[in-house]
């Protein structure tokens, strides 16, 4: 799945090895960015199809993204490429652990 490109000056670098981040953030590696008004966290090819969270802080944006991710996984169509990608990546991650 292609990730939407965000201008480098807006991107917030995340250390995906940091155990503070949720397992889903560390596994799926969404992009976090600041548009000058809000902080967003997203995974997907464009705004229309992405899993998107937002907040006034990075913590709020990541929590919002995790909630949007959970909702999307539970309620998606068979043609939702982003949700199918997420499920595939999470299943692959579980196989690595076992």
C-alpha distances in whole Angstrom, upper triangle without the diagonal:
4,6,10,12,16,19,20,23,22,19,21,20,20,21,19,22,24,25,26,22,21,19,16,16,17,14,11,12,12,14,17,19,23,23,27,28,25,23,19,16,13,9,7,7,11,14,14,11,11,13,15,19,21,25,28,27,24,25,25,22,20,23,21,18,19,21,18,16,19,19,16,16,20,19,16,16,16,13,11,8,7,10,10,7,10,12,11,11,14,16,15,16,19,20,20,23,25
4,6,9,12,16,17,20,19,17,19,19,19,20,19,22,24,26,26,22,22,21,18,17,18,16,12,12,12,12,16,17,20,21,25,26,23,21,18,15,12,9,7,5,9,12,13,11,11,13,15,18,20,24,26,26,23,25,25,21,20,23,22,18,19,22,19,17,20,21,18,18,22,22,19,19,18,16,14,10,9,13,13,10,12,16,15,14,17,19,18,19,22,23,23,25,28
4,6,9,13,14,17,15,13,15,15,16,18,16,20,21,23,23,20,20,19,16,14,16,14,11,10,8,8,12,13,17,17,21,22,20,17,14,12,9,6,5,5,8,10,12,11,9,11,12,15,17,20,23,22,19,21,21,18,17,20,19,15,17,19,17,15,19,20,17,18,21,21,19,20,20,18,15,12,10,13,14,11,12,16,16,14,17,19,19,19,22,24,23,25,28
4,6,10,12,15,13,12,14,15,16,19,18,22,23,25,25,21,21,21,18,16,18,17,14,13,10,9,11,12,15,15,18,19,18,16,13,11,9,8,6,4,5,8,11,10,9,11,12,14,16,19,21,21,19,21,21,17,17,20,19,15,18,20,17,17,20,21,18,20,23,22,20,21,22,19,16,14,12,15,17,14,15,19,19,18,20,23,22,22,26,27,27,29,31
4,7,9,12,11,10,13,14,16,18,18,22,23,26,25,22,23,23,20,18,19,19,16,14,11,9,11,11,13,13,17,19,17,16,13,12,11,10,10,8,9,11,14,14,12,14,14,16,17,20,21,21,19,22,22,18,18,22,20,17,20,22,20,19,23,24,21,23,26,26,24,25,25,23,20,18,15,19,20,18,18,22,22,20,22,25,25,24,28,29,28,30,33
4,6,8,7,7,10,12,14,17,18,22,22,25,24,21,22,23,21,18,19,20,17,14,11,8,9,8,10,10,13,15,14,13,11,11,10,11,11,11,10,11,15,15,13,15,13,15,15,17,18,18,16,19,20,16,17,20,19,17,20,22,20,20,23,24,22,24,27,27,25,27,28,25,22,20,18,21,23,20,20,24,24,22,24,27,27,26,29,31,30,31,35
4,6,6,7,10,12,15,19,20,23,24,27,26,23,25,26,24,20,22,23,20,17,15,11,11,9,10,10,12,15,15,14,13,14,14,15,15,14,14,14,18,19,17,18,17,18,17,19,19,19,17,21,21,18,19,23,22,20,23,25,23,23,27,28,26,28,31,31,29,30,31,29,26,24,21,24,26,24,24,27,28,25,27,31,30,29,32,34,33,34,38
4,5,5,9,10,13,16,18,21,21,25,24,22,24,25,23,20,20,22,19,16,14,11,11,9,10,11,13,16,16,14,14,14,15,16,17,16,16,17,21,21,19,20,18,19,18,20,20,19,17,20,21,18,19,23,22,20,23,26,24,24,28,29,27,29,32,32,31,32,33,31,28,26,23,26,27,24,24,28,28,25,27,30,29,28,32,33,32,33,36
4,6,8,10,14,17,19,22,22,25,24,22,25,26,25,21,22,24,22,18,16,13,11,9,9,9,11,14,14,13,14,15,16,18,19,19,18,19,22,23,21,21,19,19,18,18,18,17,16,20,21,18,19,23,22,21,24,26,25,25,29,30,29,31,34,34,33,34,36,33,30,28,25,28,30,27,27,30,31,28,30,33,32,31,34,36,34,35,39
4,7,10,13,16,18,21,21,24,22,20,22,24,22,19,20,22,20,16,14,10,8,5,5,6,8,11,11,9,10,12,13,15,17,17,16,16,20,20,18,18,16,16,14,15,14,14,13,17,17,14,16,19,19,18,21,23,22,22,26,27,25,28,30,30,30,31,33,31,27,26,23,25,28,25,24,28,29,26,27,31,30,29,32,34,33,34,37
4,6,9,13,14,18,18,20,19,17,19,21,19,15,17,18,16,13,11,7,6,4,7,9,11,13,12,10,9,10,11,13,15,16,15,16,19,19,16,17,15,15,14,15,15,14,12,15,16,13,14,18,17,16,18,21,20,20,24,25,24,25,29,29,28,30,31,29,26,24,21,23,25,22,21,25,26,23,24,28,27,25,28,31,29,30,33
4,6,10,12,15,14,17,16,14,17,19,17,14,15,17,16,12,11,8,5,5,7,10,12,14,12,9,9,9,12,14,17,18,18,18,21,21,18,17,15,14,13,13,13,11,9,12,14,12,12,16,16,15,17,20,19,19,23,24,24,25,28,29,28,31,32,30,27,25,22,24,26,23,21,25,26,23,23,27,26,24,27,30,28,28,32
4,7,9,12,12,15,14,13,16,17,17,13,13,15,14,11,11,8,7,8,11,14,16,18,16,12,12,11,13,15,17,19,19,20,23,23,19,18,17,16,16,16,17,14,11,13,16,14,13,17,18,16,18,21,21,20,23,25,25,25,29,30,29,31,32,31,27,25,22,24,26,22,21,24,25,21,22,25,24,22,25,27,25,26,30
4,6,9,8,12,11,9,12,13,13,10,9,12,12,9,9,8,8,10,13,16,18,19,17,13,13,11,13,14,17,19,20,20,23,22,19,17,16,15,15,16,17,14,10,12,14,13,11,14,16,14,15,19,19,18,21,23,23,23,26,28,27,30,31,30,26,24,21,22,24,21,19,22,22,19,19,23,22,19,22,24,22,23,26
4,5,6,9,10,9,12,13,13,10,8,12,13,9,11,11,11,14,16,20,22,23,20,17,16,14,16,16,19,22,23,24,26,25,21,20,19,18,19,19,20,16,13,14,17,16,13,16,18,17,17,20,21,20,22,25,24,24,27,29,29,32,32,31,28,26,23,23,25,22,20,22,22,19,19,22,21,18,21,23,20,20,24
4,5,8,9,7,9,9,10,7,5,8,9,7,10,11,12,15,18,21,23,24,21,17,16,13,15,14,18,20,22,23,25,23,20,18,18,17,19,19,21,18,14,14,17,15,12,15,17,15,15,19,19,17,19,22,22,21,24,27,26,29,29,29,25,23,20,21,22,19,16,19,19,15,15,18,17,14,17,19,17,17,21
4,6,9,8,10,10,12,10,7,10,12,10,13,15,15,18,21,25,26,27,24,21,20,17,18,18,21,24,26,26,29,27,23,21,21,21,22,22,23,20,16,16,19,18,15,17,20,18,17,21,22,20,21,25,25,24,27,29,29,31,32,31,28,26,23,23,24,21,19,21,20,17,16,19,18,14,17,19,16,15,19
4,5,6,9,10,12,10,8,11,14,12,14,15,15,18,20,24,25,26,23,19,19,17,18,19,22,25,27,27,29,27,24,22,21,20,20,20,21,18,14,14,17,17,14,16,19,17,16,20,21,20,21,24,25,24,27,29,29,32,33,33,29,28,24,24,26,23,20,22,23,19,18,21,20,17,18,21,19,18,21
4,5,7,8,11,10,8,11,14,13,15,17,17,20,22,26,27,27,24,21,20,18,19,20,23,26,28,28,30,28,24,22,22,20,21,21,22,19,15,14,17,17,14,15,18,17,15,19,21,19,20,23,24,23,25,28,29,32,32,33,29,28,25,24,25,23,20,21,22,19,17,20,19,15,17,19,17,16,19
4,7,9,11,10,9,13,15,14,15,16,15,18,20,24,25,25,21,18,18,16,18,19,23,26,27,26,29,27,23,21,20,18,18,18,19,15,12,10,14,14,11,12,16,15,14,17,19,18,19,22,23,22,24,27,28,31,32,33,29,28,25,24,26,24,20,22,23,20,18,21,21,18,19,22,20,19,22
4,7,8,6,6,10,11,10,11,13,13,16,18,22,23,23,19,16,15,13,15,15,19,22,23,23,25,23,20,17,16,15,16,16,17,14,11,9,12,12,8,10,13,12,10,14,16,14,16,19,19,19,21,24,25,28,29,29,25,24,21,20,22,20,17,19,20,17,15,19,19,16,17,20,19,18,21
4,5,5,6,9,10,10,12,14,14,18,20,23,25,24,21,17,16,13,14,15,18,22,23,22,24,22,19,15,16,14,16,17,19,16,13,11,13,12,9,9,12,11,8,11,14,12,12,16,17,16,18,21,22,25,26,26,23,22,19,18,20,18,14,16,18,15,12,16,17,13,14,18,17,16,19
4,6,5,6,8,10,12,15,16,20,22,25,28,27,24,20,18,15,15,15,18,21,23,23,25,22,19,16,17,16,18,20,22,19,16,14,16,15,12,12,15,13,10,13,15,12,12,16,16,15,17,20,21,24,24,25,22,21,18,16,18,16,12,13,15,12,9,12,13,10,11,14,13,12,15
4,5,5,6,8,9,13,14,18,21,23,26,25,22,18,16,12,12,11,14,18,20,20,21,18,15,12,14,13,16,18,21,19,15,14,15,14,10,11,12,10,7,11,12,9,10,13,13,12,15,17,17,20,21,22,18,17,14,13,14,13,9,11,12,10,8,11,12,10,11,15,14,14,17
4,5,5,5,6,9,10,14,17,20,23,22,19,15,13,10,10,10,13,17,18,18,20,18,14,12,12,12,14,16,18,16,12,12,13,11,8,10,12,9,8,11,12,10,12,15,15,14,17,19,19,22,23,23,20,18,15,14,16,14,11,13,15,12,11,14,15,12,14,17,16,16,20
4,6,6,8,11,12,16,19,23,25,25,22,18,16,13,13,12,16,19,21,21,23,21,17,15,16,16,18,19,21,18,15,14,16,15,11,13,15,13,11,15,16,13,15,18,18,17,20,22,22,25,25,25,22,20,17,17,18,15,12,14,15,11,11,14,13,10,13,16,14,14,17
4,6,9,12,14,18,22,24,27,27,24,20,18,14,13,12,14,17,20,21,22,19,16,14,16,16,19,21,24,21,18,17,19,17,13,15,17,13,12,15,16,13,14,17,16,15,18,20,20,22,22,22,19,17,14,14,15,12,9,11,11,7,7,10,10,7,10,13,11,12,15
4,6,9,12,16,19,22,25,25,21,18,15,11,10,8,11,14,16,17,19,16,13,11,13,14,17,19,22,20,17,17,18,15,12,14,15,11,11,14,13,10,13,16,14,13,17,18,17,20,20,19,16,14,11,11,12,9,7,10,10,7,8,11,11,10,13,15,14,15,18
4,7,9,13,16,19,22,22,19,16,13,10,9,8,11,14,16,17,19,16,13,12,13,13,15,18,20,18,14,15,16,14,11,14,15,11,12,15,15,12,15,18,16,16,20,21,20,23,23,22,19,17,13,14,16,12,11,14,14,11,11,15,14,12,16,18,17,18,21
4,7,10,13,16,19,19,16,13,10,6,5,5,8,11,13,13,15,14,10,9,9,10,12,15,17,16,12,14,14,11,9,12,12,9,10,13,12,11,14,16,15,15,19,20,19,21,22,21,17,15,12,13,15,13,11,14,15,12,13,17,17,15,18,21,20,21,24
4,7,10,13,16,17,14,11,8,6,5,6,9,11,12,12,16,14,11,11,10,10,12,14,16,14,11,13,14,11,10,14,13,10,13,16,14,14,17,19,17,18,22,22,21,24,25,23,19,18,14,16,18,16,14,18,19,16,17,21,20,19,22,24,23,24,27
4,7,10,13,13,11,7,6,4,7,9,12,14,14,13,17,16,13,12,10,9,9,11,12,11,8,11,11,8,8,12,12,10,13,15,14,14,18,19,18,20,23,24,23,26,27,26,22,21,17,19,21,19,17,21,22,19,19,23,23,21,24,27,26,26,30
4,7,9,11,8,6,5,7,9,12,14,15,14,13,17,17,14,14,11,11,10,11,11,11,9,12,13,10,11,14,14,12,16,18,17,17,21,22,21,23,26,26,25,28,29,27,24,23,19,21,24,22,20,24,25,22,23,27,27,25,28,30,29,30,33
4,5,7,6,4,6,9,11,15,17,18,16,15,18,19,16,16,13,12,10,10,9,9,9,13,13,10,13,16,15,14,18,19,18,20,23,23,23,25,28,28,28,30,32,30,26,26,22,24,27,25,23,27,28,26,26,30,30,29,31,34,33,33,37
4,6,6,7,8,11,13,16,17,18,15,14,17,19,17,17,14,13,11,11,11,12,12,16,15,12,15,18,16,16,20,21,19,21,24,24,24,27,29,28,28,30,32,30,27,26,23,25,28,26,25,29,30,28,29,32,32,31,34,36,36,36,39
4,6,8,10,14,16,19,21,21,19,17,21,22,20,20,17,15,12,12,10,12,13,16,15,14,17,19,18,18,22,23,22,24,27,27,27,30,32,31,31,33,36,34,30,30,26,28,31,30,28,32,33,31,32,35,36,34,36,39,38,39,42
4,7,10,13,16,19,21,22,19,17,20,22,19,19,16,14,10,9,8,10,12,15,14,12,16,18,16,17,21,21,20,22,25,25,25,28,30,30,30,32,35,33,29,29,26,28,31,30,28,31,33,31,31,35,36,34,36,39,39,39,42
4,6,10,13,16,18,20,18,15,18,20,17,16,12,10,7,6,5,8,9,12,10,9,12,14,12,13,17,17,17,19,22,22,22,25,27,26,27,29,32,30,27,26,23,24,28,26,25,28,30,28,28,32,32,30,33,36,35,35,38
4,7,10,14,16,18,16,14,18,18,15,14,11,8,6,5,6,6,6,9,8,6,9,12,11,11,14,15,15,17,19,20,20,23,25,25,25,28,30,29,25,24,21,22,25,24,22,25,27,25,25,28,29,27,29,32,32,32,35
4,6,10,13,15,13,11,14,15,11,10,7,6,4,7,9,9,8,10,9,6,8,11,9,8,12,13,12,13,17,17,17,19,22,22,22,24,26,25,21,21,17,19,22,20,18,22,24,21,22,25,26,24,27,30,29,29,32
4,7,10,13,12,11,14,13,10,8,6,5,6,9,11,11,8,10,10,6,6,9,8,6,9,11,10,11,14,15,15,17,19,20,19,22,24,23,19,18,15,16,19,17,15,18,20,18,18,22,22,21,23,26,25,26,29
4,6,9,9,8,11,10,6,5,4,6,9,12,15,14,12,14,13,9,9,12,10,7,10,12,10,10,13,14,13,15,18,18,17,19,21,19,16,15,11,13,16,14,12,16,17,16,16,20,20,19,22,25,24,25,28
4,7,8,9,11,9,5,5,7,9,12,16,18,18,15,16,16,12,11,14,12,9,11,13,11,9,13,14,12,13,16,17,15,17,18,17,13,11,8,10,12,10,9,13,14,12,14,17,17,17,20,22,22,23,26
4,6,7,9,6,4,6,8,12,15,18,21,21,18,20,19,16,15,17,15,12,14,16,13,11,15,15,12,14,17,17,14,16,16,14,11,9,6,9,11,10,10,13,14,13,15,18,18,19,21,23,23,25,28
4,7,8,7,6,10,11,15,17,21,23,23,21,23,22,18,18,21,19,15,18,19,16,15,18,18,15,17,20,19,16,17,17,15,12,10,8,12,13,12,13,16,17,16,18,21,21,21,24,26,26,28,30
4,6,6,6,9,10,13,15,19,21,22,20,22,21,17,18,20,18,15,18,19,15,15,19,18,15,18,21,19,17,18,19,16,13,12,10,14,16,14,15,19,19,19,21,24,24,24,27,29,29,31,33
4,6,5,8,8,11,12,16,19,20,19,20,19,15,16,18,15,13,16,17,13,14,18,17,14,17,20,18,16,17,19,17,14,14,12,14,17,16,16,19,21,20,22,25,25,26,28,30,31,32,34
4,6,9,10,13,15,18,21,23,22,23,21,18,19,20,17,15,18,17,14,14,17,16,13,16,18,16,14,15,17,14,12,12,11,13,16,16,16,19,21,21,22,25,26,26,28,30,31,33,35
4,7,9,13,15,19,22,23,21,23,21,18,18,19,16,14,16,16,12,12,15,14,11,13,16,14,11,12,14,11,8,8,7,9,12,12,13,15,17,17,19,21,22,23,25,27,28,29,31
4,6,10,12,16,19,20,18,19,18,14,14,16,13,10,13,13,10,10,13,13,10,12,15,14,12,14,16,14,10,10,7,9,12,11,11,14,16,16,17,20,21,21,23,25,26,27,29
4,7,10,14,18,18,16,16,15,12,11,12,10,7,9,10,6,6,10,10,7,10,13,12,11,14,16,15,11,11,8,8,12,11,10,13,15,14,15,18,19,19,21,23,24,25,27
4,7,11,14,14,13,14,12,9,9,11,8,6,9,9,7,8,11,11,10,13,15,15,15,17,20,18,15,15,11,12,16,15,13,16,19,17,18,21,22,21,23,26,27,27,30
4,7,11,11,10,10,8,5,7,7,4,4,7,8,7,9,11,12,12,14,16,17,17,20,22,22,18,18,15,15,19,18,15,18,21,19,19,22,24,22,24,27,27,27,30
4,7,8,8,9,7,4,7,8,6,7,10,11,10,12,15,15,15,18,20,20,20,23,26,25,21,22,18,19,22,21,19,22,24,23,22,26,27,25,27,30,30,30,33
4,5,7,8,5,4,8,9,7,9,12,12,13,15,17,17,18,21,22,23,24,27,29,29,25,25,22,22,26,25,22,25,27,25,25,28,29,27,29,32,32,32,35
4,7,8,7,7,11,11,11,13,15,16,16,19,21,21,22,25,26,27,27,31,33,32,28,29,25,26,29,28,25,28,31,28,28,31,32,30,32,35,35,34,37
4,5,5,6,9,10,11,12,14,15,16,18,20,21,22,24,26,27,28,31,33,33,29,28,25,25,28,27,24,27,29,27,26,30,30,28,30,33,32,31,35
4,5,5,6,9,10,10,12,14,15,16,18,20,21,22,24,25,26,29,31,30,27,26,22,23,26,24,21,24,26,23,23,26,27,24,26,30,28,28,31
4,5,5,6,9,10,11,12,14,15,17,19,20,21,23,24,25,29,31,31,27,27,23,23,26,24,21,23,26,23,22,25,26,23,25,28,27,26,30
4,6,5,6,8,10,11,12,14,15,17,18,20,21,22,24,27,30,29,25,26,22,22,25,24,21,23,26,24,22,26,27,25,26,30,29,28,31
4,6,5,6,9,10,10,12,14,15,16,18,20,21,22,25,27,26,23,22,19,19,22,21,18,21,23,21,20,24,25,23,25,28,28,27,30
4,5,5,6,9,10,10,12,14,15,16,18,20,21,24,26,25,22,21,18,17,20,19,16,19,21,18,17,21,22,20,21,25,24,24,27
4,5,5,6,9,10,11,12,14,15,17,18,20,23,26,26,22,22,19,18,21,20,17,19,21,19,18,21,23,20,21,25,25,24,27
4,5,5,6,9,10,11,12,14,16,16,18,21,24,24,20,21,17,16,20,19,16,19,21,20,19,22,24,22,23,27,27,26,29
4,5,5,6,9,10,10,12,14,15,16,19,21,21,17,17,14,13,17,16,13,15,18,16,15,19,21,19,20,24,24,24,26
4,5,5,6,9,10,11,12,14,15,19,21,21,18,18,14,13,16,15,12,14,17,15,13,17,19,17,18,21,22,21,23
4,5,5,6,9,10,11,12,14,18,20,21,17,18,15,14,17,17,14,15,18,17,16,19,21,19,20,23,24,24,26
4,5,5,6,9,10,10,12,15,18,18,14,15,12,11,15,15,12,14,17,17,15,18,21,20,21,24,25,25,27
4,5,5,6,9,10,11,14,16,16,13,13,10,8,12,12,9,10,14,13,12,15,17,16,17,20,21,21,23
4,5,5,6,9,10,14,16,17,14,15,13,10,13,14,10,11,14,14,12,14,17,16,17,20,21,21,22
4,6,5,6,8,12,15,16,13,15,13,10,13,15,12,13,16,17,15,17,20,20,20,23,25,24,26
4,5,5,6,9,12,13,9,11,9,7,10,12,10,10,14,14,14,16,18,18,19,22,24,24,25
4,6,6,9,11,13,10,11,9,6,8,10,8,7,11,12,11,12,15,16,16,18,21,21,22
4,6,10,12,14,12,14,13,9,11,14,12,10,14,15,14,15,18,18,18,21,23,23,24
4,7,10,12,10,13,12,9,11,14,13,12,16,17,16,17,21,21,21,23,26,26,27
4,7,8,6,9,9,7,9,12,11,11,14,16,16,17,19,21,21,23,25,26,27
4,5,5,9,10,8,9,12,13,13,15,17,18,18,21,22,23,24,27,28,28
4,6,8,11,9,8,11,13,12,13,16,17,17,19,21,22,23,25,27,27
4,6,9,9,8,11,13,13,14,16,18,18,20,22,23,24,26,28,29
4,6,5,6,9,10,11,12,14,16,17,18,20,21,23,25,26,27
4,6,5,6,9,10,10,12,14,15,16,18,20,21,23,25,26
4,5,5,6,9,10,11,12,14,15,16,18,20,21,23,25
4,5,5,6,9,10,11,12,14,15,17,18,20,21,23
4,5,5,6,9,10,11,12,14,15,17,19,20,21
4,6,5,6,9,10,10,12,14,15,17,19,20
4,5,5,6,8,10,11,12,14,15,17,19
4,6,5,6,9,10,11,12,14,16,17
4,6,5,6,9,10,11,12,15,16
4,5,5,6,9,10,11,13,15
4,5,5,6,9,10,11,13
4,5,5,6,9,10,11
4,5,5,6,9,10
4,5,5,7,9
4,5,5,6
4,5,5
4,6
4
